Amino acid sequence: MILLKIYNHLQDYYGINIERDEFINDRLHTHQLDAILAFKSDLVLDSLRGAIDRIEEKTFGLCVLCKGEIAQDAIEENPVRRFCERCEHRYSGSHHHVEEAHHSPTL
């Protein structure tokens, strides 16, 4: 799911010419993906990179604040989500915007 989002974003915004199946079916080595992403940065791509990091760290789907599980339907809606519903509501009224960069129309 995350790799498909990255692939679509790279195609739409950077015009990267890579075979879709090679990219999303995990046939790229980590260093190849790193090379493709090098020197490319925007809020959406940074959020997607963060999701990949959380997958590698085995913390994907866990709230970064309380370490509780994020609801599966919430992850399916927004795969870069970092906060559970409780923490998001708790902090959304404060000066901290917990999902500030994660509600892009491309996600």
N, C-alpha and C positions, 0 to 999 in steps of 0.2 A: 504494500500500500504506500509506504513512504517513498520507495524507489520510483514508483509510478508518478507520484507527485513531483519528485525531483526531475524525472525525465520530462514530464509535460512542461514544467517551469523552464528548464533549460532550452527546450524546443521553442517555447513561446517568446522568451525574453532574450535568449542568447544565440538562437539559431544553430545550436549544436547538432551536428549530423552524425548520429550514432544509431545503430540498429536498435529498435525498441526492445526486441526479445533479448538481445545481448545485455542490455542495460537492466531491465527489470527482472530477468530470470537469474540474477546473481552470477552471471558469467564474467563480469568484470572483477578483476582483482582490486583490493583496497587501494593499492598505489595508483591504479589506472583511474579509479573514481576520484582520488585526491588530485591527480593531475588535471582531470577535466574540470574540477571545481576550483582549482587554484586561480587566484586573482579575480574571482567572481564573488560578489557579495551584494546582497540586498536583504531586506527584512524577511521575506518569504524563504529565501534560500538559507539564511542563517537559522531560521526556525526549523527547517527540514534537517539541516546538519545537526542541530541539537537533538532532534528525535533519533537520528542514527546513532549519535553518541549514547543516548539513553538505552537504545537497543543493545549496543555493544557492552554497556555497563550493567545490563540486565535490570535496569530501573524503569524501562519504558512501561507506561501504564500506571506508574505510581506517582502520587502527588509529590512535588519537590518540597512542599512545606511540611505536611503531616506524615508523609510516606504511606498514606492510605491508598487503596485502589481507586483508579478513575473508572467510572462506569464505561462499559464496552460501547454502548451506543454513543456516548460522548466522544470516545476515541474515534469511532467510525465517522462521526460528523466532522471532527477536527483532529486528525492524527498527530498534530504537533502539540496538542494540549498538554500542559504541564501541571495543572492544578485540578484537584477534585472539586466537585460542585460546592461542597461546604466551605472549603478554603477560598474558592473564587468569590462566593457571596460574602464571606467574612471580610475580605480585603478589598472588594470592589468599591465600597463606599469610602475607603480611605484614599490618601494621596497616592497609594501604590496601585498601579493598573496591572493586575496580574496576567492578563492575557492581551497586553497592549499590541503586540505585533502578530497575533495569531488569528486574527479574523479577516484575513485577506480574501477577496472574492475568488482568488485562484485556488484556494484550498477547499 
